[in-house]
Amino acid sequence: MINILLVDDHELVRTGIRRIIDDVRGMKVIGEAESGEKAVKWCRSNDPDVVLMDINMPGIGGVDAMQRILRFNENAKIIMLTVHTENPFPSKVMQAGAAGYLSKGAAPDEVLNAIRSVHAGQRYLSPEIAQKMALAQISPIADDPFSVLSERELQIMMMITRGQRVVDIAEQLSLGSKTINSYRYRLFEKLGVNGDVELTHLAIRYGMLDADTL
């Protein structure tokens, strides 16, 4: 039996994935969490075989939650669920320790295949994402400004563009406000923008942020 934890701030998404899994013999959803913080806490007391984790959630988000879980359970098999299929997100997230990277638009069969693959010790990428990553290696996009950002910078950039305040980001990431502001100004410098509004527009332009979610 493959025991699964679902992590997504949208109950509708969790319900949809649970229905897919409930119909399959040999898989079982044993827990749900609506935030990265709750996922980390849940995993300290439970030992799921596979975690399906949304990247973009209020609070620390999926990537930071994944890294915290991996610190006390380095064998955790975590599949990141996302609407971000363009580099550098897939590469950064896989380098950070994800066992799989799956588009939220994936078909039910692909979700099940990803779960089986990571449970068997393999890494899984959606074919569409794997192709884009391969093409990026062959012909990197010279004008992709986000490729120069570190994992932490990407994480803070996404939190800023979702409208979170510096003080809230600092609290969620257990960092000082001065540290977050240092990251913020470093982002502005690296990306050539002059503020949060320009940063958000740039993220939308390059597909890092969905304007419909703002």
PAVEX-575021 format. One record per atom (N, C-alpha, C): residue number from 1; residue in one letter; atom name; z, y, x. Coordinates in Angstrom, 3 decimals. Example, Ala and Ser with C-alpha at 12.3 -4.5 7.8 and 13.67 -1.06 7.14 Angstrom:
REM residues 2
  lumdo  titor  nuba        up     north      east
      1      a     N     7.800    -5.690    13.190
      1      a    CA     7.800    -4.500    12.300
      1      a     C     7.800    -3.300    13.200
      2      s     N     7.080    -2.250    12.850
      2      s    CA     7.140    -1.060    13.670
      2      s     C     7.870     0.030    12.900
***
This chain:
REM residues 214
  lumdo  titor  nuba        up     north      east
      1      m     N     0.000    -1.201     0.839
      1      m    CA     0.000     0.000     0.000
      1      m     C     0.000     1.261     0.881
      2      i     N    -0.907     2.179     0.589
      2      i    CA    -0.953     3.454     1.306
      2      i     C    -0.186     4.474     0.479
      3      n     N     0.951     4.936     1.010
      3      n    CA     1.783     5.910     0.317
      3      n     C     1.375     7.326     0.718
      4      i     N     1.170     8.174    -0.278
      4      i    CA     0.524     9.473    -0.056
      4      i     C     1.385    10.623    -0.577
      5      l     N     1.431    11.700     0.205
      5      l    CA     2.054    12.957    -0.221
      5      l     C     0.949    13.970    -0.478
      6      l     N     0.984    14.626    -1.636
      6      l    CA     0.021    15.679    -1.975
      6      l     C     0.681    17.041    -1.806
      7      v     N     0.017    17.941    -1.075
      7      v    CA     0.573    19.277    -0.841
      7      v     C    -0.475    20.324    -1.207
      8      d     N    -0.225    21.064    -2.272
      8      d    CA    -1.137    22.126    -2.713
      8      d     C    -0.364    23.031    -3.644
      9      d     N    -0.587    24.338    -3.538
      9      d    CA     0.152    25.256    -4.398
      9      d     C    -0.398    25.304    -5.815
     10      h     N    -1.518    24.645    -6.069
     10      h    CA    -2.079    24.596    -7.422
     10      h     C    -1.802    23.233    -8.057
     11      e     N    -1.044    23.238    -9.114
     11      e    CA    -0.692    21.985    -9.787
     11      e     C    -1.936    21.257   -10.298
     12      l     N    -2.934    22.033   -10.730
     12      l    CA    -4.164    21.429   -11.251
     12      l     C    -4.870    20.609   -10.176
     13      v     N    -4.881    21.106    -8.940
     13      v    CA    -5.508    20.382    -7.836
     13      v     C    -4.745    19.086    -7.561
     14      r     N    -3.414    19.179    -7.515
     14      r    CA    -2.605    17.985    -7.268
     14      r     C    -2.805    16.957    -8.366
     15      t     N    -2.872    17.433    -9.603
     15      t    CA    -3.061    16.515   -10.733
     15      t     C    -4.403    15.810   -10.637
     16      g     N    -5.446    16.560   -10.262
     16      g    CA    -6.775    15.967   -10.139
     16      g     C    -6.831    14.893    -9.066
     17      i     N    -6.230    15.168    -7.909
     17      i    CA    -6.240    14.181    -6.825
     17      i     C    -5.381    12.979    -7.196
     18      r     N    -4.246    13.228    -7.849
     18      r    CA    -3.384    12.123    -8.265
     18      r     C    -4.133    11.178    -9.209
     19      r     N    -4.907    11.726   -10.117
     19      r    CA    -5.657    10.885   -11.063
     19      r     C    -6.680    10.019   -10.338
     20      i     N    -7.300    10.604    -9.297
     20      i    CA    -8.261     9.820    -8.497
     20      i     C    -7.556     8.643    -7.829
     21      i     N    -6.388     8.913    -7.243
     21      i    CA    -5.666     7.898    -6.480
     21      i     C    -5.015     6.857    -7.394
     22      d     N    -4.504     7.302    -8.546
     22      d    CA    -3.815     6.387    -9.458
     22      d     C    -4.710     5.260    -9.951
     23      d     N    -6.021     5.488    -9.941
     23      d    CA    -6.963     4.477   -10.427
     23      d     C    -7.345     3.466    -9.350
     24      v     N    -6.801     3.620    -8.141
     24      v    CA    -7.214     2.778    -7.020
     24      v     C    -6.087     1.826    -6.624
     25      r     N    -6.407     0.556    -6.549
     25      r    CA    -5.421    -0.419    -6.112
     25      r     C    -5.181    -0.244    -4.612
     26      g     N    -3.918    -0.312    -4.222
     26      g    CA    -3.577    -0.207    -2.808
     26      g     C    -3.243     1.188    -2.349
     27      m     N    -3.230     2.169    -3.271
     27      m    CA    -2.839     3.542    -2.954
     27      m     C    -1.851     4.040    -3.995
     28      k     N    -0.927     4.881    -3.539
     28      k    CA     0.080     5.414    -4.460
     28      k     C     0.545     6.784    -4.003
     29      v     N     0.586     7.744    -4.920
     29      v    CA     1.156     9.062    -4.633
     29      v     C     2.666     8.949    -4.793
     30      i     N     3.398     9.138    -3.709
     30      i    CA     4.854     8.996    -3.766
     30      i     C     5.576    10.342    -3.751
     31      g     N     4.809    11.431    -3.607
     31      g    CA     5.455    12.739    -3.611
     31      g     C     4.458    13.868    -3.707
     32      e     N     4.934    15.015    -4.158
     32      e    CA     4.117    16.218    -4.240
     32      e     C     4.934    17.403    -3.732
     33      a     N     4.258    18.378    -3.160
     33      a    CA     4.910    19.614    -2.706
     33      a     C     3.961    20.770    -2.966
     34      e     N     4.529    21.922    -3.304
     34      e    CA     3.701    23.081    -3.657
     34      e     C     3.625    24.121    -2.551
     35      s     N     4.232    23.816    -1.405
     35      s    CA     4.188    24.752    -0.279
     35      s     C     4.362    23.991     1.025
     36      g     N     3.992    24.651     2.127
     36      g    CA     4.172    24.038     3.425
     36      g     C     5.637    23.785     3.746
     37      e     N     6.505    24.741     3.378
     37      e    CA     7.929    24.589     3.630
     37      e     C     8.490    23.354     2.929
     38      k     N     8.102    23.168     1.664
     38      k    CA     8.606    22.016     0.912
     38      k     C     8.031    20.706     1.454
     39      a     N     6.801    20.759     1.965
     39      a    CA     6.201    19.564     2.551
     39      a     C     6.970    19.131     3.797
     40      v     N     7.331    20.110     4.635
     40      v    CA     8.089    19.805     5.856
     40      v     C     9.441    19.204     5.489
     41      k     N    10.132    19.814     4.544
     41      k    CA    11.437    19.314     4.111
     41      k     C    11.313    17.913     3.533
     42      w     N    10.289    17.684     2.715
     42      w    CA    10.088    16.369     2.087
     42      w     C     9.849    15.305     3.160
     43      c     N     9.055    15.641     4.165
     43      c    CA     8.704    14.665     5.204
     43      c     C     9.875    14.351     6.138
     44      r     N    10.885    15.198     6.160
     44      r    CA    12.071    14.900     6.965
     44      r     C    12.908    13.788     6.335
     45      s     N    12.758    13.617     5.011
     45      s    CA    13.540    12.600     4.309
     45      s     C    12.704    11.413     3.854
     46      n     N    11.386    11.522     3.975
     46      n    CA    10.485    10.469     3.519
     46      n     C     9.421    10.218     4.580
     47      d     N     8.738     9.107     4.468
     47      d    CA     7.760     8.732     5.492
     47      d     C     6.441     8.300     4.839
     48      p     N     5.633     9.289     4.395
     48      p    CA     4.349     8.925     3.782
     48      p     C     3.375     8.393     4.823
     49      d     N     2.453     7.563     4.398
     49      d    CA     1.425     7.058     5.316
     49      d     C     0.369     8.117     5.574
     50      v     N     0.039     8.882     4.523
     50      v    CA    -0.994     9.920     4.618
     50      v     C    -0.530    11.155     3.854
     51      v     N    -0.777    12.322     4.430
     51      v    CA    -0.485    13.596     3.755
     51      v     C    -1.800    14.320     3.519
     52      l     N    -2.066    14.693     2.263
     52      l    CA    -3.215    15.541     1.939
     52      l     C    -2.682    16.949     1.763
     53      m     N    -3.055    17.859     2.661
     53      m    CA    -2.433    19.184     2.743
     53      m     C    -3.466    20.303     2.628
     54      d     N    -3.237    21.193     1.673
     54      d    CA    -4.074    22.390     1.557
     54      d     C    -3.807    23.309     2.747
     55      i     N    -4.843    23.970     3.248
     55      i    CA    -4.657    24.906     4.359
     55      i     C    -4.066    26.224     3.876
     56      n     N    -4.644    26.780     2.826
     56      n    CA    -4.239    28.106     2.365
     56      n     C    -3.215    28.002     1.243
     57      m     N    -1.961    28.282     1.588
     57      m    CA    -0.874    28.282     0.606
     57      m     C     0.047    29.450     0.918
     58      p     N     0.772    29.947    -0.084
     58      p    CA     1.768    30.978     0.197
     58      p     C     2.797    30.442     1.198
     59      g     N     3.392    31.328     1.970
     59      g    CA     4.380    30.888     2.946
     59      g     C     3.735    30.544     4.270
     60      i     N     4.234    29.508     4.932
     60      i    CA     3.760    29.190     6.275
     60      i     C     2.343    28.628     6.291
     61      g     N     1.864    28.122     5.157
     61      g    CA     0.507    27.588     5.113
     61      g     C     0.423    26.166     5.653
     62      g     N    -0.750    25.562     5.494
     62      g    CA    -0.916    24.164     5.839
     62      g     C    -0.900    23.847     7.317
     63      v     N    -1.520    24.702     8.137
     63      v    CA    -1.620    24.395     9.568
     63      v     C    -0.246    24.418    10.220
     64      d     N     0.544    25.441     9.925
     64      d    CA     1.874    25.518    10.518
     64      d     C     2.760    24.386     9.998
     65      a     N     2.639    24.062     8.711
     65      a    CA     3.405    22.950     8.143
     65      a     C     3.027    21.640     8.834
     66      m     N     1.733    21.439     9.055
     66      m    CA     1.275    20.233     9.750
     66      m     C     1.890    20.133    11.138
     67      q     N     1.877    21.230    11.883
     67      q    CA     2.400    21.213    13.247
     67      q     C     3.905    20.954    13.258
     68      r     N     4.619    21.475    12.271
     68      r    CA     6.061    21.226    12.201
     68      r     C     6.339    19.753    11.887
     69      i     N     5.539    19.173    10.989
     69      i    CA     5.703    17.750    10.663
     69      i     C     5.402    16.890    11.886
     70      l     N     4.366    17.243    12.625
     70      l    CA     3.978    16.452    13.797
     70      l     C     5.021    16.533    14.916
     71      r     N     5.835    17.589    14.920
     71      r    CA     6.865    17.702    15.954
     71      r     C     7.927    16.613    15.811
     72      f     N     8.261    16.250    14.552
     72      f    CA     9.267    15.201    14.379
     72      f     C     8.657    13.871    13.948
     73      n     N     7.345    13.858    13.700
     73      n    CA     6.652    12.597    13.405
     73      n     C     5.237    12.693    13.960
     74      e     N     5.114    12.382    15.249
     74      e    CA     3.825    12.550    15.921
     74      e     C     2.757    11.578    15.409
     75      n     N     3.180    10.569    14.654
     75      n    CA     2.228     9.597    14.121
     75      n     C     1.771     9.924    12.702
     76      a     N     2.199    11.066    12.175
     76      a    CA     1.811    11.442    10.813
     76      a     C     0.299    11.588    10.702
     77      k     N    -0.253    11.061     9.637
     77      k    CA    -1.692    11.150     9.379
     77      k     C    -1.903    12.228     8.319
     78      i     N    -2.398    13.380     8.755
     78      i    CA    -2.518    14.533     7.857
     78      i     C    -3.977    14.918     7.693
     79      i     N    -4.426    14.941     6.448
     79      i    CA    -5.784    15.377     6.109
     79      i     C    -5.679    16.787     5.536
     80      m     N    -6.383    17.726     6.143
     80      m    CA    -6.355    19.097     5.660
     80      m     C    -7.447    19.297     4.614
     81      l     N    -7.055    19.841     3.479
     81      l    CA    -7.981    20.142     2.392
     81      l     C    -8.289    21.630     2.404
     82      t     N    -9.557    21.988     2.295
     82      t    CA    -9.905    23.396     2.458
     82      t     C   -11.239    23.755     1.824
     83      v     N   -11.416    25.048     1.594
     83      v    CA   -12.721    25.564     1.184
     83      v     C   -13.474    26.083     2.396
     84      h     N   -12.818    26.095     3.568
     84      h    CA   -13.426    26.623     4.789
     84      h     C   -14.169    25.512     5.529
     85      t     N   -15.484    25.535     5.465
     85      t    CA   -16.277    24.486     6.121
     85      t     C   -16.996    24.999     7.364
     86      e     N   -16.885    26.288     7.641
     86      e    CA   -17.575    26.861     8.801
     86      e     C   -16.642    26.914     9.999
     87      n     N   -17.204    26.704    11.193
     87      n    CA   -16.426    26.917    12.408
     87      n     C   -16.023    28.392    12.474
     88      p     N   -14.858    28.718    13.104
     88      p    CA   -14.080    27.833    13.973
     88      p     C   -12.961    27.065    13.282
     89      f     N   -12.816    27.191    11.963
     89      f    CA   -11.691    26.550    11.297
     89      f     C   -11.617    25.040    11.537
     90      p     N   -12.683    24.268    11.284
     90      p    CA   -12.554    22.813    11.486
     90      p     C   -12.136    22.442    12.904
     91      s     N   -12.757    23.048    13.895
     91      s    CA   -12.433    22.729    15.282
     91      s     C   -10.989    23.062    15.604
     92      k     N   -10.528    24.243    15.196
     92      k    CA    -9.160    24.662    15.491
     92      k     C    -8.149    23.741    14.823
     93      v     N    -8.410    23.380    13.575
     93      v    CA    -7.460    22.554    12.826
     93      v     C    -7.397    21.139    13.387
     94      m     N    -8.546    20.580    13.759
     94      m    CA    -8.548    19.236    14.338
     94      m     C    -7.854    19.245    15.695
     95      q     N    -8.064    20.299    16.473
     95      q    CA    -7.388    20.422    17.766
     95      q     C    -5.880    20.562    17.593
     96      a     N    -5.464    21.121    16.463
     96      a    CA    -4.041    21.319    16.201
     96      a     C    -3.344    20.025    15.798
     97      g     N    -4.113    18.964    15.547
     97      g    CA    -3.492    17.672    15.268
     97      g     C    -3.851    17.012    13.958
     98      a     N    -4.754    17.612    13.171
     98      a    CA    -5.139    16.995    11.900
     98      a     C    -5.870    15.678    12.142
     99      a     N    -5.605    14.699    11.281
     99      a    CA    -6.321    13.414    11.347
     99      a     C    -7.627    13.493    10.582
    100      g     N    -7.708    14.441     9.650
    100      g    CA    -8.918    14.585     8.858
    100      g     C    -9.079    16.004     8.352
    101      y     N   -10.317    16.351     8.015
    101      y    CA   -10.635    17.685     7.518
    101      y     C   -11.622    17.500     6.378
    102      l     N   -11.184    17.848     5.177
    102      l    CA   -11.947    17.501     3.976
    102      l     C   -12.164    18.728     3.107
    103      s     N   -13.403    18.923     2.684
    103      s    CA   -13.711    20.024     1.780
    103      s     C   -13.129    19.748     0.401
    104      k     N   -12.645    20.804    -0.242
    104      k    CA   -12.118    20.655    -1.600
    104      k     C   -13.225    20.316    -2.601
    105      g     N   -14.456    20.467    -2.164
    105      g    CA   -15.574    20.100    -3.032
    105      g     C   -16.001    18.660    -2.858
    106      a     N   -15.237    17.881    -2.092
    106      a    CA   -15.603    16.489    -1.816
    106      a     C   -15.554    15.644    -3.086
    107      a     N   -16.434    14.654    -3.158
    107      a    CA   -16.457    13.714    -4.279
    107      a     C   -15.252    12.786    -4.194
    108      p     N   -14.818    12.206    -5.326
    108      p    CA   -13.666    11.289    -5.314
    108      p     C   -13.798    10.158    -4.302
    109      d     N   -14.981     9.574    -4.182
    109      d    CA   -15.176     8.471    -3.233
    109      d     C   -14.931     8.926    -1.801
    110      e     N   -15.303    10.168    -1.495
    110      e    CA   -15.098    10.667    -0.136
    110      e     C   -13.612    10.895     0.142
    111      v     N   -12.876    11.370    -0.853
    111      v    CA   -11.431    11.546    -0.701
    111      v     C   -10.775    10.210    -0.375
    112      l     N   -11.159     9.172    -1.114
    112      l    CA   -10.586     7.839    -0.896
    112      l     C   -10.996     7.288     0.467
    113      n     N   -12.228     7.530     0.844
    113      n    CA   -12.713     7.068     2.152
    113      n     C   -11.958     7.749     3.286
    114      a     N   -11.675     9.042     3.126
    114      a    CA   -10.928     9.783     4.138
    114      a     C    -9.512     9.219     4.280
    115      i     N    -8.876     8.931     3.159
    115      i    CA    -7.519     8.366     3.181
    115      i     C    -7.512     7.023     3.909
    116      r     N    -8.461     6.162     3.566
    116      r    CA    -8.525     4.839     4.212
    116      r     C    -8.803     4.981     5.713
    117      s     N    -9.673     5.914     6.067
    117      s    CA   -10.060     6.076     7.471
    117      s     C    -8.880     6.508     8.331
    118      v     N    -8.155     7.548     7.894
    118      v    CA    -7.046     8.035     8.714
    118      v     C    -5.898     7.034     8.731
    119      h     N    -5.699     6.325     7.628
    119      h    CA    -4.654     5.302     7.587
    119      h     C    -4.956     4.183     8.580
    120      a     N    -6.242     3.939     8.813
    120      a    CA    -6.662     2.894     9.758
    120      a     C    -6.661     3.397    11.203
    121      g     N    -6.258     4.648    11.398
    121      g    CA    -6.175     5.185    12.749
    121      g     C    -7.399     5.936    13.216
    122      q     N    -8.351     6.156    12.309
    122      q    CA    -9.557     6.899    12.656
    122      q     C    -9.389     8.360    12.244
    123      r     N   -10.244     9.200    12.791
    123      r    CA   -10.269    10.602    12.372
    123      r     C   -11.429    10.767    11.398
    124      y     N   -11.246    11.682    10.438
    124      y    CA   -12.275    11.836     9.413
    124      y     C   -12.680    13.302     9.257
    125      l     N   -13.991    13.489     9.228
    125      l    CA   -14.581    14.790     8.921
    125      l     C   -15.621    14.599     7.827
    126      s     N   -15.637    15.508     6.859
    126      s    CA   -16.719    15.484     5.880
    126      s     C   -18.056    15.534     6.611
    127      p     N   -19.045    14.737     6.201
    127      p    CA   -20.351    14.751     6.873
    127      p     C   -20.930    16.155     7.020
    128      e     N   -20.780    16.971     5.986
    128      e    CA   -21.306    18.342     6.026
    128      e     C   -20.628    19.137     7.140
    129      i     N   -19.310    18.989     7.244
    129      i    CA   -18.556    19.726     8.256
    129      i     C   -18.863    19.200     9.650
    130      a     N   -18.948    17.875     9.781
    130      a    CA   -19.253    17.261    11.079
    130      a     C   -20.613    17.740    11.589
    131      q     N   -21.580    17.855    10.681
    131      q    CA   -22.916    18.315    11.077
    131      q     C   -22.868    19.761    11.556
    132      k     N   -22.129    20.604    10.848
    132      k    CA   -22.019    22.009    11.238
    132      k     C   -21.336    22.153    12.594
    133      m     N   -20.317    21.324    12.832
    133      m    CA   -19.621    21.375    14.117
    133      m     C   -20.539    20.931    15.248
    134      a     N   -21.331    19.894    14.982
    134      a    CA   -22.262    19.398    15.995
    134      a     C   -23.317    20.446    16.314
    135      l     N   -23.841    21.092    15.285
    135      l    CA   -24.854    22.125    15.487
    135      l     C   -24.270    23.326    16.228
    136      a     N   -22.999    23.622    15.936
    136      a    CA   -22.356    24.748    16.619
    136      a     C   -22.201    24.464    18.107
    137      q     N   -21.984    23.185    18.449
    137      q    CA   -21.867    22.810    19.859
    137      q     C   -23.209    22.952    20.576
    138      i     N   -24.279    22.609    19.855
    138      i    CA   -25.619    22.679    20.440
    138      i     C   -26.110    24.118    20.511
    139      s     N   -25.929    24.829    19.387
    139      s    CA   -26.398    26.218    19.312
    139      s     C   -25.279    27.098    18.771
    140      p     N   -24.282    27.418    19.585
    140      p    CA   -23.166    28.232    19.107
    140      p     C   -23.629    29.576    18.570
    141      i     N   -22.956    30.002    17.531
    141      i    CA   -23.306    31.286    16.918
    141      i     C   -22.683    32.403    17.742
    142      a     N   -23.528    33.132    18.440
    142      a    CA   -23.043    34.135    19.387
    142      a     C   -22.253    35.251    18.709
    143      d     N   -22.595    35.530    17.451
    143      d    CA   -21.964    36.668    16.807
    143      d     C   -20.801    36.269    15.913
    144      d     N   -20.263    35.064    16.087
    144      d    CA   -19.107    34.643    15.309
    144      d     C   -17.847    35.211    15.957
    145      p     N   -17.276    36.264    15.419
    145      p    CA   -16.146    36.917    16.088
    145      p     C   -14.874    36.090    16.073
    146      f     N   -14.742    35.167    15.104
    146      f    CA   -13.497    34.434    14.950
    146      f     C   -13.341    33.293    15.948
    147      s     N   -14.400    32.969    16.668
    147      s    CA   -14.331    31.865    17.629
    147      s     C   -13.413    32.187    18.809
    148      v     N   -13.106    33.463    19.011
    148      v    CA   -12.262    33.855    20.152
    148      v     C   -10.772    33.811    19.809
    149      l     N   -10.434    33.546    18.548
    149      l    CA    -9.040    33.575    18.136
    149      l     C    -8.338    32.244    18.411
    150      s     N    -7.059    32.327    18.725
    150      s    CA    -6.242    31.131    18.878
    150      s     C    -5.851    30.607    17.495
    151      e     N    -5.251    29.412    17.447
    151      e    CA    -4.798    28.856    16.170
    151      e     C    -3.813    29.791    15.490
    152      r     N    -2.845    30.317    16.253
    152      r    CA    -1.838    31.213    15.679
    152      r     C    -2.475    32.504    15.191
    153      e     N    -3.426    33.034    15.955
    153      e    CA    -4.108    34.263    15.528
    153      e     C    -4.893    34.035    14.247
    154      l     N    -5.553    32.886    14.142
    154      l    CA    -6.272    32.561    12.906
    154      l     C    -5.312    32.480    11.732
    155      q     N    -4.167    31.838    11.956
    155      q    CA    -3.183    31.689    10.894
    155      q     C    -2.684    33.049    10.416
    156      i     N    -2.325    33.914    11.342
    156      i    CA    -1.819    35.237    10.973
    156      i     C    -2.920    36.078    10.339
    157      m     N    -4.151    35.952    10.843
    157      m    CA    -5.274    36.667    10.246
    157      m     C    -5.434    36.293     8.769
    158      m     N    -5.331    34.981     8.463
    158      m    CA    -5.488    34.536     7.080
    158      m     C    -4.342    35.055     6.211
    159      m     N    -3.136    35.098     6.754
    159      m    CA    -1.996    35.594     5.983
    159      m     C    -2.142    37.087     5.697
    160      i     N    -2.621    37.838     6.682
    160      i    CA    -2.830    39.280     6.492
    160      i     C    -3.902    39.532     5.439
    161      t     N    -4.994    38.791     5.525
    161      t    CA    -6.104    39.027     4.596
    161      t     C    -5.781    38.554     3.179
    162      r     N    -4.723    37.752     3.037
    162      r    CA    -4.274    37.381     1.690
    162      r     C    -3.257    38.379     1.145
    163      g     N    -3.040    39.465     1.900
    163      g    CA    -2.198    40.548     1.405
    163      g     C    -0.723    40.411     1.703
    164      q     N    -0.346    39.478     2.589
    164      q    CA     1.061    39.317     2.909
    164      q     C     1.537    40.410     3.869
    165      r     N     2.751    40.885     3.657
    165      r    CA     3.312    41.956     4.485
    165      r     C     3.791    41.393     5.824
    166      v     N     3.821    42.266     6.823
    166      v    CA     4.262    41.856     8.158
    166      v     C     5.651    41.240     8.113
    167      v     N     6.566    41.869     7.369
    167      v    CA     7.943    41.375     7.309
    167      v     C     8.003    39.975     6.687
    168      d     N     7.136    39.722     5.695
    168      d    CA     7.118    38.405     5.052
    168      d     C     6.523    37.354     5.975
    169      i     N     5.459    37.738     6.697
    169      i    CA     4.847    36.809     7.649
    169      i     C     5.849    36.445     8.733
    170      a     N     6.570    37.437     9.227
    170      a    CA     7.568    37.215    10.274
    170      a     C     8.635    36.232     9.807
    171      e     N     9.103    36.413     8.578
    171      e    CA    10.139    35.527     8.038
    171      e     C     9.625    34.098     7.882
    172      q     N     8.413    33.971     7.364
    172      q    CA     7.848    32.645     7.116
    172      q     C     7.562    31.883     8.406
    173      l     N     7.188    32.603     9.454
    173      l    CA     6.843    31.958    10.723
    173      l     C     8.001    31.954    11.719
    174      s     N     9.152    32.463    11.271
    174      s    CA    10.348    32.535    12.124
    174      s     C    10.064    33.314    13.413
    175      l     N     9.365    34.432    13.249
    175      l    CA     9.061    35.317    14.365
    175      l     C     9.546    36.726    14.024
    176      g     N     9.651    37.580    15.022
    176      g    CA    10.055    38.952    14.775
    176      g     C     8.897    39.789    14.237
    177      s     N     9.214    40.836    13.520
    177      s    CA     8.179    41.725    12.987
    177      s     C     7.362    42.359    14.109
    178      k     N     8.039    42.682    15.232
    178      k    CA     7.324    43.269    16.372
    178      k     C     6.292    42.275    16.925
    179      t     N     6.646    40.993    16.933
    179      t    CA     5.716    39.966    17.413
    179      t     C     4.506    39.869    16.502
    180      i     N     4.754    39.893    15.191
    180      i    CA     3.642    39.822    14.235
    180      i     C     2.746    41.037    14.376
    181      n     N     3.347    42.213    14.559
    181      n    CA     2.537    43.425    14.738
    181      n     C     1.724    43.355    16.026
    182      s     N     2.287    42.737    17.066
    182      s    CA     1.538    42.564    18.311
    182      s     C     0.321    41.691    18.075
    183      y     N     0.514    40.589    17.329
    183      y    CA    -0.617    39.729    16.964
    183      y     C    -1.638    40.503    16.144
    184      r     N    -1.129    41.315    15.221
    184      r    CA    -1.995    42.079    14.320
    184      r     C    -2.898    43.034    15.100
    185      y     N    -2.311    43.788    16.024
    185      y    CA    -3.104    44.746    16.802
    185      y     C    -4.042    44.026    17.771
    186      r     N    -3.620    42.840    18.244
    186      r    CA    -4.489    42.043    19.100
    186      r     C    -5.701    41.559    18.297
    187      l     N    -5.474    41.185    17.039
    187      l    CA    -6.572    40.792    16.162
    187      l     C    -7.551    41.943    15.983
    188      f     N    -7.018    43.135    15.711
    188      f    CA    -7.878    44.293    15.518
    188      f     C    -8.752    44.519    16.757
    189      e     N    -8.128    44.394    17.929
    189      e    CA    -8.845    44.642    19.174
    189      e     C    -9.926    43.578    19.406
    190      k     N    -9.558    42.307    19.230
    190      k    CA   -10.508    41.220    19.472
    190      k     C   -11.685    41.256    18.495
    191      l     N   -11.395    41.628    17.244
    191      l    CA   -12.422    41.586    16.208
    191      l     C   -13.123    42.931    16.006
    192      g     N   -12.644    43.965    16.681
    192      g    CA   -13.298    45.260    16.587
    192      g     C   -13.141    45.927    15.240
    193      v     N   -11.965    45.776    14.616
    193      v    CA   -11.706    46.410    13.323
    193      v     C   -10.565    47.406    13.477
    194      n     N   -10.430    48.280    12.468
    194      n    CA    -9.453    49.357    12.568
    194      n     C    -8.316    49.271    11.553
    195      g     N    -8.196    48.120    10.894
    195      g    CA    -7.110    47.995     9.927
    195      g     C    -7.255    46.746     9.088
    196      d     N    -6.279    46.552     8.185
    196      d    CA    -6.256    45.344     7.356
    196      d     C    -7.465    45.254     6.421
    197      v     N    -7.895    46.406     5.897
    197      v    CA    -9.030    46.391     4.964
    197      v     C   -10.305    45.936     5.670
    198      e     N   -10.562    46.488     6.857
    198      e    CA   -11.745    46.077     7.622
    198      e     C   -11.644    44.611     8.028
    199      l     N   -10.437    44.168     8.363
    199      l    CA   -10.222    42.770     8.729
    199      l     C   -10.564    41.859     7.557
    200      t     N   -10.144    42.246     6.363
    200      t    CA   -10.421    41.455     5.165
    200      t     C   -11.917    41.416     4.877
    201      h     N   -12.583    42.540     4.981
    201      h    CA   -14.031    42.589     4.752
    201      h     C   -14.774    41.705     5.754
    202      l     N   -14.318    41.713     7.003
    202      l    CA   -14.951    40.882     8.031
    202      l     C   -14.755    39.399     7.721
    203      a     N   -13.564    39.035     7.272
    203      a    CA   -13.275    37.641     6.931
    203      a     C   -14.149    37.167     5.778
    204      i     N   -14.370    38.039     4.799
    204      i    CA   -15.234    37.695     3.665
    204      i     C   -16.681    37.541     4.132
    205      r     N   -17.128    38.458     4.991
    205      r    CA   -18.518    38.448     5.467
    205      r     C   -18.862    37.150     6.196
    206      y     N   -17.900    36.623     6.938
    206      y    CA   -18.160    35.413     7.721
    206      y     C   -17.667    34.140     7.047
    207      g     N   -17.328    34.230     5.757
    207      g    CA   -16.957    33.030     5.014
    207      g     C   -15.583    32.484     5.314
    208      m     N   -14.732    33.282     5.977
    208      m    CA   -13.379    32.844     6.273
    208      m     C   -12.453    33.059     5.095
    209      l     N   -12.904    33.864     4.138
    209      l    CA   -12.094    34.215     2.984
    209      l     C   -13.004    34.333     1.771
    210      d     N   -12.557    33.779     0.657
    210      d    CA   -13.330    33.824    -0.577
    210      d     C   -12.934    35.075    -1.347
    211      a     N   -13.889    35.968    -1.571
    211      a    CA   -13.591    37.225    -2.261
    211      a     C   -13.064    36.975    -3.675
    212      d     N   -13.448    35.841    -4.279
    212      d    CA   -13.010    35.553    -5.648
    212      d     C   -11.515    35.262    -5.730
    213      t     N   -10.889    34.922    -4.587
    213      t    CA    -9.458    34.609    -4.596
    213      t     C    -8.593    35.834    -4.390
    214      l     N    -9.198    36.982    -4.101
    214      l    CA    -8.421    38.192    -3.837
    214      l     C    -7.966    38.854    -5.125
***
